[in-house]
Amino acid sequence: MIKKLNGKTCGYIAAVAVLLLSFLLTGCGSDDTPKAENGKEKVTIALWGNDLLENYAPYLCRQFPDVEFEFVLATNSIDYYRYLNEHGDLPDIMTVRRFSMRDAMTMKDVLYDLSNTDLADTYYGTYLDNYTYSDGTVNWLPVCAEVDNIIVNKTLFEENGIPLPTDYDSFIAACQAFEAKGIMGFYPDYGQDYCCMEVLQGFGAEYLYTMEGREWRQQYESGHTDQLDEKVWLPVFARFFDLKEKTGIQPEAATEMNFVQKNRFTAGKLAMYRGTGNDLITFTGRAGNHDEVVLMPYFGTEKKDDWYLTYPAFQVAAAKKGMENP
């Protein structure tokens, strides 16, 4: 599906515009640059979902009036771009939300290496490490981010005289104190697979971000291993099962969606749940109450082991054929 837009509304994802700008500056001024019938330079951008098509595409049209954009509503997977490449129809710029470095490796030779660009220099090294191949190549970059952690009703804690947790043990103690008062302490939503992974990785972050954990991640993403490293993962699963037992998570949690926990939280029947920054912003509090709600980290053995998780809104890459045009 291809849709041309004329920029009637404003979009907010400016980070990709920087990459697009670098593409346009690299390619402009060449007789070989693709031209539309109206003489404008033509750039094809694949957008991973309707949100980008509706909000971001008009923004680009307004920012770059001298460019003839062709927006493609793409399937949200690397497989889609692999198929387009095999049929000689790879877009100039690609976006995807569901992303794995292992899957992306199959396109490494047809994507532009962004590792030495000014754009790549704007990222923190720890973020860029997850997108860097063993030879130092960077083909994909993350755009924007959401934070995913524990939503806490601080007012509910104060009303019940329960201290806010600062580490894993005090988190468990808070959960059990609420249970004694007939209020759920912490209850995650496991209806979506990524929710399980957020909780698993969040409470196991202190093990996953050790030197051994980072080395395993690099080996796995680069395709050098298909095995879980026992030294890294056994403590992660041990923490997960300890959490399950001590917070009373029941089998029905495996099918519950996020809105179930939100409703419990809003009704004052739940003190903490897994959520995002957007959940925090949109929470209105219990009826008739002015609750103070805060976003707290996934708790580790000590306070220094507490982690906030973030993940990209999507990833972006540029085709080598366009970026290397003189």
C-alpha contacts under 8 A as a table, 3 or more apart, distances in Angstrom:
res1	aa1	res2	aa2	distance
1	M	72	V	5.99
1	M	73	L	5.78
1	M	74	A	7.90
2	I	70	E	6.89
2	I	71	F	5.79
2	I	72	V	4.69
2	I	73	L	6.45
3	K	70	E	6.75
3	K	71	F	5.57
3	K	72	V	6.53
3	K	73	L	7.78
4	K	69	F	6.78
4	K	70	E	5.67
4	K	71	F	6.07
5	L	57	A	6.80
5	L	58	P	6.05
5	L	61	C	7.19
5	L	69	F	7.92
5	L	71	F	7.90
6	N	58	P	6.01
6	N	61	C	5.96
6	N	62	R	7.56
7	G	10	C	7.20
7	G	57	A	7.10
7	G	58	P	3.51
7	G	59	Y	5.84
7	G	60	L	7.28
7	G	61	C	5.05
7	G	62	R	5.28
8	K	58	P	6.03
9	T	55	N	6.86
9	T	58	P	5.78
9	T	59	Y	6.73
10	C	55	N	6.29
10	C	56	Y	7.14
10	C	58	P	6.17
10	C	59	Y	4.83
11	G	14	A	7.95
11	G	55	N	4.37
11	G	56	Y	4.33
11	G	57	A	7.23
11	G	58	P	6.66
11	G	59	Y	4.78
11	G	60	L	7.95
12	Y	55	N	7.24
12	Y	56	Y	6.54
12	Y	59	Y	7.54
13	I	16	V	6.55
13	I	17	A	7.54
13	I	56	Y	6.34
13	I	144	C	7.51
14	A	17	A	5.12
14	A	18	V	6.90
15	A	18	V	5.47
15	A	19	L	7.11
15	A	143	V	6.15
15	A	144	C	7.02
16	V	19	L	5.11
16	V	20	L	6.12
16	V	143	V	6.85
16	V	316	V	7.25
17	A	20	L	4.81
17	A	21	L	5.87
17	A	60	L	7.15
18	V	21	L	5.01
18	V	22	S	6.32
18	V	119	L	7.28
19	L	22	S	5.11
19	L	23	F	6.31
19	L	119	L	6.89
20	L	23	F	4.95
20	L	24	L	6.22
20	L	93	I	7.65
21	L	24	L	5.07
21	L	25	L	6.07
22	S	25	L	5.20
22	S	26	T	6.07
23	F	26	T	5.16
23	F	27	G	6.19
23	F	318	A	7.85
23	F	322	G	7.54
23	F	323	M	5.86
24	L	27	G	5.14
24	L	28	C	5.71
25	L	28	C	5.51
26	T	323	M	6.32
26	T	324	E	7.62
26	T	325	N	7.27
26	T	326	P	7.20
27	G	30	S	6.59
27	G	33	T	6.59
27	G	322	G	7.00
27	G	323	M	6.58
27	G	324	E	7.69
27	G	325	N	5.66
27	G	326	P	6.34
28	C	33	T	7.00
28	C	41	E	7.84
29	G	33	T	7.64
30	S	33	T	5.42
30	S	325	N	7.80
30	S	326	P	6.49
32	D	325	N	7.65
33	T	41	E	6.72
33	T	42	K	7.78
33	T	325	N	7.42
34	P	41	E	5.93
34	P	42	K	5.48
34	P	43	V	7.73
35	K	38	N	7.77
35	K	39	G	5.57
35	K	40	K	5.58
35	K	41	E	4.61
35	K	42	K	5.19
36	A	39	G	5.34
36	A	40	K	5.46
36	A	41	E	6.19
36	A	42	K	5.57
36	A	68	E	6.50
37	E	40	K	7.45
40	K	66	D	5.85
40	K	67	V	5.37
40	K	68	E	5.58
41	E	66	D	7.09
41	E	67	V	5.08
41	E	68	E	5.80
42	K	67	V	5.97
42	K	68	E	4.69
42	K	69	F	5.82
42	K	70	E	7.29
43	V	67	V	7.04
43	V	68	E	6.38
43	V	69	F	5.11
43	V	70	E	6.23
43	V	92	D	6.28
44	T	69	F	5.86
44	T	70	E	4.66
44	T	71	F	5.94
44	T	72	V	7.32
44	T	91	P	5.21
44	T	92	D	5.24
44	T	93	I	6.55
45	I	69	F	7.25
45	I	70	E	6.26
45	I	71	F	5.04
45	I	72	V	6.12
45	I	91	P	5.81
45	I	92	D	5.98
45	I	93	I	4.79
45	I	94	M	6.00
46	A	71	F	5.80
46	A	72	V	4.50
46	A	73	L	5.90
46	A	74	A	5.56
46	A	91	P	6.32
46	A	93	I	6.32
46	A	94	M	4.95
46	A	95	T	6.11
47	L	50	N	7.77
47	L	52	L	6.10
47	L	53	L	6.37
47	L	71	F	6.92
47	L	72	V	6.06
47	L	73	L	5.26
47	L	74	A	5.58
47	L	94	M	6.75
47	L	95	T	5.49
47	L	96	V	7.38
48	W	52	L	7.16
48	W	73	L	6.23
48	W	74	A	4.97
48	W	75	T	6.09
48	W	76	N	5.13
48	W	95	T	5.61
48	W	96	V	5.22
48	W	97	R	6.77
49	G	52	L	5.76
49	G	53	L	6.54
49	G	73	L	6.41
49	G	74	A	6.86
49	G	75	T	7.70
49	G	76	N	7.19
50	N	53	L	4.83
50	N	54	E	5.97
50	N	73	L	7.27
51	D	54	E	5.29
51	D	55	N	5.98
51	D	56	Y	7.57
52	L	55	N	5.24
52	L	56	Y	4.76
52	L	57	A	6.39
53	L	56	Y	5.97
53	L	57	A	5.27
53	L	58	P	7.85
53	L	71	F	7.57
53	L	73	L	7.12
54	E	57	A	6.39
54	E	58	P	7.10
55	N	58	P	6.18
55	N	59	Y	6.83
56	Y	59	Y	5.13
56	Y	60	L	6.45
57	A	60	L	5.25
57	A	61	C	6.40
57	A	71	F	7.36
58	P	61	C	5.06
58	P	62	R	6.32
59	Y	62	R	5.24
59	Y	63	Q	6.18
60	L	63	Q	4.97
60	L	64	F	5.96
61	C	64	F	5.39
61	C	65	P	5.77
61	C	67	V	7.51
61	C	69	F	7.19
62	R	65	P	5.71
64	F	67	V	5.69
65	P	68	E	7.76
74	A	80	Y	7.36
75	T	80	Y	5.92
76	N	80	Y	7.41
76	N	96	V	5.43
76	N	97	R	6.22
76	N	98	R	6.27
77	S	80	Y	5.64
77	S	81	Y	7.42
77	S	96	V	6.14
77	S	97	R	7.38
77	S	98	R	5.90
77	S	99	F	7.02
78	I	81	Y	5.38
78	I	82	R	6.25
78	I	96	V	7.18
78	I	98	R	7.94
78	I	99	F	7.12
78	I	103	D	6.65
78	I	104	A	6.34
79	D	82	R	4.94
79	D	83	Y	6.17
80	Y	83	Y	5.21
80	Y	84	L	6.41
81	Y	84	L	4.95
81	Y	85	N	6.06
81	Y	90	L	6.64
81	Y	94	M	7.99
82	R	85	N	5.14
82	R	86	E	6.28
82	R	106	T	7.73
82	R	107	M	6.73
83	Y	86	E	5.17
83	Y	87	H	6.49
84	L	87	H	5.17
84	L	88	G	6.19
84	L	89	D	4.97
84	L	90	L	5.15
85	N	88	G	5.01
85	N	89	D	5.67
85	N	90	L	4.87
86	E	89	D	7.70
87	H	90	L	7.98
90	L	319	A	7.16
91	P	94	M	6.39
91	P	319	A	6.87
92	D	318	A	5.69
92	D	319	A	5.13
92	D	321	K	7.86
92	D	322	G	5.94
93	I	316	V	7.18
93	I	317	A	5.82
93	I	318	A	4.47
93	I	319	A	6.25
94	M	316	V	5.58
94	M	317	A	5.28
94	M	318	A	6.22
94	M	319	A	7.86
95	T	314	F	6.56
95	T	315	Q	5.48
95	T	316	V	4.49
95	T	317	A	6.62
96	V	99	F	6.68
96	V	314	F	5.53
96	V	315	Q	5.34
96	V	316	V	6.68
97	R	312	P	7.83
97	R	313	A	6.65
97	R	314	F	4.20
97	R	315	Q	6.01
98	R	314	F	7.58
99	F	103	D	7.55
99	F	104	A	7.55
99	F	315	Q	7.47
100	S	103	D	5.30
100	S	104	A	6.18
100	S	221	E	7.39
101	M	104	A	4.88
101	M	105	M	6.11
101	M	131	Y	7.03
101	M	221	E	5.35
101	M	222	S	6.93
102	R	105	M	5.47
102	R	106	T	7.83
102	R	220	Y	7.75
102	R	221	E	5.08
102	R	222	S	5.95
102	R	223	G	5.97
103	D	106	T	6.25
104	A	107	M	5.70
104	A	108	K	6.81
105	M	108	K	5.07
105	M	222	S	7.74
106	T	109	D	7.79
107	M	110	V	5.67
107	M	111	L	6.53
108	K	111	L	5.61
108	K	139	N	6.95
110	V	319	A	6.18
110	V	320	K	5.46
110	V	321	K	7.45
111	L	139	N	5.97
111	L	317	A	6.96
111	L	318	A	5.89
111	L	319	A	4.55
111	L	320	K	4.59
111	L	321	K	7.93
112	Y	139	N	5.86
112	Y	317	A	7.40
112	Y	318	A	5.71
112	Y	319	A	5.61
112	Y	320	K	4.19
112	Y	321	K	7.94
112	Y	323	M	6.53
112	Y	324	E	7.84
113	D	116	N	7.61
113	D	137	T	5.72
113	D	138	V	5.35
113	D	139	N	5.09
113	D	320	K	7.78
114	L	117	T	5.37
114	L	119	L	7.67
114	L	120	A	6.36
114	L	137	T	7.27
114	L	138	V	5.31
114	L	139	N	5.79
114	L	140	W	7.70
115	S	120	A	5.87
115	S	136	G	7.18
115	S	137	T	5.84
115	S	138	V	4.91
115	S	139	N	7.59
116	N	120	A	6.79
116	N	121	D	7.63
117	T	120	A	5.43
117	T	121	D	6.69
118	D	121	D	5.09
118	D	122	T	6.84
119	L	122	T	5.51
119	L	123	Y	7.66
120	A	123	Y	5.77
120	A	128	L	7.80
120	A	141	L	7.69
121	D	124	Y	7.81
123	Y	127	Y	6.70
123	Y	128	L	6.45
124	Y	127	Y	5.49
124	Y	128	L	6.46
125	G	128	L	5.03
125	G	129	D	6.01
126	T	129	D	5.21
126	T	130	N	7.20
127	Y	130	N	5.90
127	Y	131	Y	7.50
128	L	131	Y	5.27
128	L	132	T	6.32
128	L	141	L	7.55
129	D	132	T	5.22
130	N	218	Q	7.55
131	Y	138	V	5.99
131	Y	139	N	7.50
131	Y	140	W	6.41
131	Y	141	L	6.87
132	T	135	D	7.88
132	T	136	G	5.66
132	T	137	T	5.66
132	T	138	V	4.92
132	T	139	N	7.86
133	Y	136	G	5.30
133	Y	137	T	5.29
133	Y	138	V	6.51
133	Y	222	S	6.68
134	S	137	T	7.38
134	S	222	S	7.13
138	V	141	L	7.54
139	N	317	A	5.94
139	N	318	A	7.59
140	W	315	Q	6.13
140	W	316	V	5.44
140	W	317	A	4.79
141	L	315	Q	5.45
141	L	316	V	5.42
141	L	317	A	6.66
142	P	312	P	5.42
142	P	313	A	7.45
142	P	314	F	6.05
142	P	315	Q	4.49
142	P	316	V	6.50
143	V	312	P	5.56
143	V	313	A	5.87
143	V	314	F	5.61
143	V	315	Q	5.83
143	V	316	V	7.13
144	C	312	P	5.63
144	C	313	A	5.63
144	C	314	F	7.60
145	A	310	T	6.08
145	A	311	Y	5.27
145	A	312	P	4.28
145	A	313	A	5.29
146	E	276	T	6.89
146	E	277	G	6.67
146	E	310	T	5.40
146	E	311	Y	5.56
146	E	312	P	6.43
146	E	313	A	6.67
147	V	276	T	5.52
147	V	277	G	5.56
147	V	308	Y	7.00
147	V	309	L	5.70
147	V	310	T	4.29
147	V	311	Y	6.68
148	D	198	E	7.51
148	D	274	R	7.28
148	D	275	G	5.69
148	D	276	T	4.36
148	D	277	G	6.67
148	D	308	Y	6.98
148	D	309	L	5.36
148	D	310	T	5.91
148	D	311	Y	7.83
149	N	202	G	7.65
149	N	274	R	5.69
149	N	275	G	5.65
149	N	276	T	6.11
149	N	295	L	6.63
149	N	296	M	6.29
149	N	297	P	5.51
149	N	298	Y	6.10
149	N	308	Y	6.07
149	N	309	L	6.33
150	I	272	M	6.38
150	I	273	Y	5.54
150	I	274	R	4.68
150	I	275	G	5.81
150	I	276	T	7.74
150	I	295	L	5.74
150	I	296	M	5.16
150	I	297	P	6.04
150	I	298	Y	6.56
151	I	272	M	5.46
151	I	273	Y	5.42
151	I	274	R	6.12
151	I	275	G	5.77
151	I	276	T	7.54
151	I	279	D	7.90
151	I	280	L	6.73
151	I	293	V	7.02
151	I	294	V	6.03
151	I	295	L	4.86
151	I	296	M	6.36
152	V	271	A	6.06
152	V	272	M	4.67
152	V	273	Y	7.06
152	V	293	V	5.60
152	V	294	V	5.31
152	V	295	L	6.16
152	V	296	M	6.79
153	N	156	L	5.40
153	N	157	F	6.67
153	N	271	A	5.63
153	N	272	M	6.64
153	N	291	D	6.80
153	N	292	E	6.20
153	N	293	V	4.55
153	N	294	V	6.59
154	K	157	F	5.11
154	K	158	E	6.41
154	K	164	L	7.44
154	K	291	D	7.26
154	K	292	E	5.52
154	K	293	V	5.50
154	K	294	V	6.62
155	T	158	E	5.07
155	T	159	E	6.15
155	T	291	D	5.35
155	T	292	E	5.46
155	T	293	V	7.24
156	L	159	E	5.10
156	L	160	N	6.32
156	L	268	G	7.57
156	L	271	A	6.72
156	L	291	D	7.61
157	F	160	N	5.37
157	F	161	G	6.08
157	F	162	I	5.06
157	F	163	P	6.60
157	F	164	L	6.82
157	F	271	A	7.48
158	E	161	G	5.03
158	E	162	I	6.22
158	E	163	P	7.41
159	E	162	I	7.88
162	I	174	A	6.47
162	I	177	A	7.19
162	I	178	F	7.96
163	P	174	A	7.12
164	L	170	S	7.85
164	L	171	F	7.71
164	L	174	A	7.34
165	P	168	Y	7.54
165	P	170	S	4.84
165	P	171	F	4.71
165	P	174	A	6.75
166	T	170	S	6.24
166	T	171	F	6.97
166	T	299	F	7.10
166	T	302	E	7.90
166	T	303	K	5.80
167	D	170	S	5.53
167	D	171	F	6.10
167	D	299	F	4.92
167	D	300	G	5.48
167	D	301	T	5.97
167	D	302	E	5.32
167	D	303	K	5.02
167	D	305	D	7.82
167	D	306	D	6.80
168	Y	171	F	4.96
168	Y	172	I	6.27
168	Y	299	F	4.76
168	Y	300	G	4.99
168	Y	301	T	5.40
168	Y	302	E	7.11
169	D	172	I	5.18
169	D	173	A	6.18
169	D	301	T	7.14
170	S	173	A	4.85
170	S	174	A	6.08
171	F	174	A	5.14
171	F	175	C	6.33
171	F	299	F	7.18
172	I	175	C	5.09
172	I	176	Q	6.28
172	I	243	L	7.76
172	I	246	K	6.80
172	I	247	T	6.90
173	A	176	Q	5.22
173	A	177	A	6.11
174	A	177	A	5.02
174	A	178	F	6.28
174	A	185	G	6.83
175	C	178	F	5.32
175	C	179	E	6.30
175	C	184	M	7.13
175	C	185	G	3.96
175	C	186	F	6.08
175	C	247	T	6.24
176	Q	179	E	4.96
176	Q	180	A	6.30
176	Q	185	G	6.72
176	Q	246	K	7.65
176	Q	247	T	6.92
177	A	180	A	5.23
177	A	181	K	6.75
177	A	185	G	7.68
178	F	181	K	5.11
178	F	182	G	6.46
178	F	183	I	5.08
178	F	184	M	6.09
178	F	185	G	5.23
178	F	271	A	7.65
179	E	182	G	5.03
179	E	183	I	5.14
179	E	184	M	5.49
179	E	185	G	6.11
180	A	183	I	7.42
183	I	268	G	7.85
183	I	269	K	5.25
183	I	270	L	5.85
183	I	271	A	7.20
184	M	187	Y	7.03
184	M	269	K	6.06
184	M	270	L	4.60
184	M	271	A	6.28
184	M	272	M	7.97
185	G	247	T	7.18
185	G	270	L	5.86
185	G	271	A	5.10
185	G	272	M	5.93
186	F	247	T	6.61
186	F	270	L	6.74
186	F	271	A	6.33
186	F	272	M	4.67
186	F	273	Y	5.38
187	Y	247	T	7.66
187	Y	249	I	6.54
187	Y	253	A	7.98
187	Y	261	Q	7.11
187	Y	270	L	7.51
187	Y	272	M	6.86
187	Y	273	Y	5.37
187	Y	274	R	7.48
188	P	195	C	7.89
188	P	199	V	7.89
188	P	253	A	7.17
188	P	258	N	7.94
188	P	261	Q	7.14
188	P	273	Y	5.36
188	P	274	R	5.29
189	D	192	Q	7.60
189	D	195	C	6.48
189	D	196	C	7.77
189	D	253	A	5.98
189	D	254	A	7.16
189	D	255	T	7.70
189	D	256	E	5.47
189	D	257	M	5.40
189	D	258	N	5.35
189	D	260	V	7.80
189	D	261	Q	6.78
189	D	273	Y	7.93
189	D	274	R	7.08
190	Y	193	D	6.64
190	Y	195	C	5.45
190	Y	196	C	5.46
190	Y	253	A	5.62
190	Y	254	A	4.60
190	Y	255	T	6.05
190	Y	256	E	5.95
190	Y	257	M	6.66
191	G	195	C	7.31
191	G	253	A	7.09
191	G	254	A	5.33
191	G	255	T	4.20
191	G	256	E	4.73
191	G	257	M	4.83
191	G	258	N	7.63
192	Q	195	C	5.50
192	Q	196	C	7.14
192	Q	255	T	7.81
192	Q	257	M	7.10
193	D	196	C	5.40
193	D	197	M	6.59
194	Y	197	M	4.95
194	Y	198	E	6.12
195	C	198	E	5.10
195	C	199	V	6.44
196	C	199	V	5.41
196	C	200	L	6.05
197	M	200	L	4.95
197	M	201	Q	5.81
198	E	201	Q	5.30
198	E	202	G	5.62
198	E	309	L	7.96
199	V	202	G	4.97
199	V	203	F	6.03
199	V	240	F	7.98
199	V	274	R	7.56
199	V	298	Y	7.95
200	L	203	F	5.80
200	L	204	G	6.02
200	L	236	V	7.04
200	L	237	F	7.42
200	L	240	F	6.08
201	Q	204	G	4.91
201	Q	205	A	5.46
201	Q	208	L	7.43
201	Q	236	V	7.53
202	G	205	A	5.17
202	G	298	Y	5.26
202	G	299	F	7.81
202	G	307	W	6.81
202	G	308	Y	7.56
202	G	309	L	6.69
203	F	206	E	7.63
203	F	236	V	7.50
203	F	239	R	6.99
203	F	240	F	7.10
203	F	298	Y	5.35
203	F	299	F	6.04
203	F	300	G	6.34
204	G	207	Y	5.60
204	G	208	L	6.30
204	G	235	P	7.45
204	G	236	V	4.64
204	G	237	F	7.76
204	G	239	R	6.70
204	G	240	F	7.56
204	G	300	G	7.52
205	A	208	L	4.92
205	A	209	Y	5.86
205	A	236	V	7.92
205	A	300	G	7.65
205	A	305	D	7.68
205	A	306	D	8.00
205	A	307	W	6.72
206	E	209	Y	5.60
206	E	210	T	6.64
206	E	300	G	6.47
206	E	305	D	5.52
206	E	306	D	7.63
206	E	307	W	7.89
207	Y	210	T	5.48
207	Y	213	G	6.40
207	Y	232	V	6.00
207	Y	233	W	7.61
207	Y	235	P	7.00
207	Y	236	V	6.60
208	L	212	E	7.69
208	L	213	G	4.36
208	L	214	R	6.59
208	L	232	V	6.30
208	L	233	W	7.60
208	L	236	V	7.70
209	Y	212	E	7.67
209	Y	213	G	5.25
209	Y	214	R	5.64
210	T	213	G	4.94
210	T	214	R	6.20
211	M	214	R	5.27
211	M	215	E	6.15
212	E	215	E	5.11
212	E	216	W	6.12
212	E	231	K	7.90
212	E	232	V	6.65
213	G	216	W	5.14
213	G	217	R	6.22
213	G	232	V	5.60
214	R	217	R	5.06
214	R	218	Q	6.27
215	E	218	Q	5.20
215	E	219	Q	6.19
216	W	219	Q	5.06
216	W	220	Y	6.03
216	W	229	D	6.84
216	W	232	V	7.98
217	R	220	Y	5.09
217	R	221	E	6.03
218	Q	221	E	5.25
218	Q	222	S	6.01
219	Q	222	S	5.31
219	Q	223	G	6.34
219	Q	224	H	5.10
219	Q	225	T	5.93
220	Y	223	G	5.25
220	Y	224	H	5.81
220	Y	225	T	5.07
220	Y	226	D	6.31
220	Y	227	Q	7.89
221	E	224	H	7.63
223	G	226	D	7.25
228	L	232	V	7.76
228	L	233	W	6.49
229	D	232	V	5.39
229	D	233	W	5.93
230	E	233	W	5.22
230	E	234	L	5.31
231	K	234	L	6.18
231	K	235	P	7.37
232	V	235	P	6.52
232	V	236	V	7.08
233	W	236	V	4.93
233	W	237	F	6.28
234	L	237	F	5.35
234	L	238	A	6.06
235	P	238	A	4.91
235	P	239	R	6.11
236	V	239	R	5.29
236	V	240	F	6.32
237	F	240	F	4.88
237	F	241	F	6.20
238	A	241	F	5.32
238	A	242	D	6.14
239	R	242	D	5.04
239	R	243	L	6.13
240	F	243	L	5.09
240	F	244	K	6.28
241	F	244	K	4.90
241	F	245	E	6.20
242	D	245	E	5.26
242	D	246	K	6.08
243	L	246	K	5.36
243	L	247	T	5.87
244	K	247	T	5.64
244	K	248	G	5.94
244	K	249	I	5.22
245	E	248	G	5.47
245	E	249	I	6.90
249	I	253	A	6.83
250	Q	253	A	5.78
251	P	254	A	5.87
252	E	255	T	5.80
252	E	256	E	6.65
253	A	256	E	5.06
256	E	260	V	6.52
257	M	260	V	5.81
257	M	261	Q	7.48
258	N	261	Q	5.56
258	N	262	K	6.37
258	N	275	G	7.93
259	F	262	K	4.84
259	F	263	N	6.09
260	V	263	N	5.30
260	V	264	R	6.45
261	Q	264	R	5.05
261	Q	265	F	6.01
261	Q	270	L	7.55
261	Q	273	Y	6.70
262	K	265	F	4.98
262	K	266	T	6.01
262	K	273	Y	7.93
263	N	266	T	5.08
263	N	267	A	6.13
264	R	267	A	5.12
264	R	268	G	6.32
264	R	269	K	5.07
264	R	270	L	5.42
265	F	268	G	5.19
265	F	269	K	5.78
265	F	270	L	4.59
265	F	271	A	6.36
265	F	272	M	7.27
265	F	273	Y	7.70
266	T	269	K	7.58
266	T	270	L	7.92
266	T	283	F	7.67
266	T	284	T	7.84
266	T	285	G	5.99
266	T	286	R	5.13
266	T	287	A	7.87
267	A	270	L	7.64
267	A	286	R	5.80
267	A	287	A	7.64
268	G	271	A	6.99
268	G	286	R	6.38
270	L	273	Y	7.49
275	G	279	D	6.02
275	G	280	L	7.65
276	T	279	D	5.16
276	T	280	L	6.58
277	G	280	L	5.06
277	G	281	I	6.35
277	G	295	L	7.29
278	N	281	I	5.07
278	N	282	T	6.20
279	D	282	T	5.32
279	D	283	F	6.09
280	L	283	F	5.48
280	L	293	V	6.95
280	L	294	V	7.08
280	L	295	L	6.96
285	G	289	N	6.21
285	G	290	H	6.15
285	G	291	D	5.22
285	G	292	E	7.80
285	G	293	V	7.92
286	R	289	N	5.27
286	R	290	H	7.37
286	R	291	D	6.84
296	M	308	Y	7.56
297	P	306	D	5.76
297	P	307	W	5.14
297	P	308	Y	4.77
297	P	309	L	7.77
298	Y	306	D	5.65
298	Y	307	W	5.34
298	Y	308	Y	6.32
299	F	302	E	7.80
299	F	303	K	7.24
299	F	305	D	6.82
299	F	306	D	4.52
299	F	307	W	6.68
300	G	303	K	6.51
300	G	304	K	7.56
300	G	305	D	4.57
300	G	306	D	4.87
300	G	307	W	7.58
301	T	305	D	6.18
301	T	306	D	7.92
302	E	305	D	5.32
302	E	306	D	7.14
303	K	306	D	5.44
312	P	315	Q	6.90
318	A	322	G	7.44
318	A	323	M	6.93
319	A	322	G	5.66
319	A	323	M	6.52
320	K	323	M	5.23
320	K	324	E	5.89
321	K	324	E	5.67
321	K	325	N	6.47
322	G	325	N	5.41
